[in-house]
Amino acid sequence: MHDIDRLSICAQFWERGRGEAEMRAIGYSFLAAILGLGVAGVAGARDLSLSNDDIRSRMIAESIRGYAGNCPCPFSTMRNGRRCGGNSAYSRPGGQKPLCFADDVSPAMIEHYRKTHAQPTAG
């Protein structure tokens, strides 16, 4: 908006009998509304700050880190340097089932992660 337009709007307010205090109150109301929309937008964006793939990766990494043994996943390596393959906890029936692959993380698990983990907002 140009300065001339602003002056024109101010002049219209003055001509209609609105004083400086009323104009200031209108300005503050407008500012509060804009700030309120900004805060609401940021709060809503919090859940979207990480992509589903980012969340899957985090969940898989947390799951692998939380496994106490040496072979949580088939692609993990044993102490001798070989791949765990069928010896991994993921491959063995029963017991702990760590998350190893993107397909192991369901949409419901992603939604639960979004609800339970505070995510920093950009900005």
C-alpha positions in Angstrom: 0.0 0.0 0.0 1.3 3.4 -0.9 1.7 6.3 1.5 -0.9 8.2 -0.4 -3.4 5.4 0.1 -2.7 5.3 3.8 -3.1 9.0 4.1 -6.4 8.7 2.3 -7.7 6.0 4.6 -6.6 8.0 7.6 -8.4 11.1 6.3 -11.6 9.2 5.7 -11.5 8.0 9.3 -11.0 11.6 10.5 -13.8 12.9 8.3 -16.2 10.3 9.7 -15.6 11.6 13.2 -13.3 8.9 14.4 -10.6 10.2 16.6 -7.0 9.1 17.1 -7.9 6.8 20.0 -10.5 5.0 18.0 -8.1 4.6 15.0 -5.5 3.3 17.3 -7.9 0.7 18.8 -8.9 -0.4 15.2 -5.2 -0.7 14.4 -4.5 -2.8 17.5 -7.5 -5.1 16.8 -6.2 -5.6 13.2 -2.7 -6.4 14.5 -4.1 -8.8 17.1 -6.1 -10.6 14.4 -3.1 -10.9 12.1 -0.9 -12.2 15.0 -3.6 -14.6 16.0 -3.7 -16.0 12.5 0.1 -16.3 12.5 0.2 -18.2 15.7 -2.6 -20.5 14.6 -0.7 -21.2 11.4 2.5 -22.0 13.2 0.7 -24.3 15.6 -0.9 -26.2 12.7 2.3 -26.4 10.8 4.2 -28.0 13.7 2.9 -31.4 12.9 3.9 -31.0 9.3 7.4 -29.8 9.9 8.7 -33.4 9.4 7.8 -35.5 6.4 6.4 -39.0 6.8 9.8 -40.3 5.5 11.7 -38.3 8.1 9.5 -39.7 10.9 9.9 -43.3 9.5 13.7 -42.8 9.5 13.6 -41.5 13.1 11.4 -44.3 14.3 13.6 -46.9 12.7 16.8 -45.4 14.1 15.3 -45.2 17.6 14.1 -48.8 17.4 17.6 -50.0 16.3 19.3 -47.9 19.0 16.9 -49.3 21.6 17.8 -52.9 20.8 20.2 -54.4 23.3 21.8 -57.1 21.1 24.2 -56.9 18.2 21.8 -57.9 15.4 18.5 -56.0 15.4 18.1 -56.0 11.6 19.1 -58.3 8.7 21.3 -55.5 7.3 23.1 -55.0 10.7 26.6 -56.5 11.0 27.8 -59.0 13.6 31.1 -58.5 15.5 33.0 -60.5 12.9 31.8 -58.0 10.2 29.3 -60.3 8.5 25.7 -59.3 7.9 23.2 -60.6 10.5 20.7 -61.8 7.9 18.5 -64.6 9.2 20.2 -64.3 12.7 18.7 -60.9 13.3 16.0 -60.3 15.9 13.9 -59.0 13.0 14.1 -62.4 11.2 13.8 -64.7 14.3 10.2 -65.7 15.3 9.1 -64.4 18.8 10.9 -62.0 21.0 11.7 -58.4 20.2 10.7 -57.1 16.7 12.7 -53.9 16.0 11.6 -51.6 13.2 14.1 -52.1 10.3 12.4 -51.1 7.1 10.1 -48.3 6.0 7.2 -50.8 5.5 7.4 -51.7 9.2 6.2 -48.2 10.1 2.4 -47.9 9.6 0.5 -44.7 9.0 -1.0 -45.1 12.4 2.5 -45.2 14.0 3.4 -42.0 12.1 0.3 -40.3 13.4 1.0 -41.4 16.9 4.6 -40.1 16.6 3.3 -36.7 15.5 1.0 -36.5 18.5 3.6 -37.6 21.1 6.7 -35.9 19.9 7.1 -32.1 20.0 8.6 -31.0 16.8 10.5 -27.7 16.4 9.1 -25.3 14.0 11.1 -23.6 11.3 11.7 -20.0 11.6 
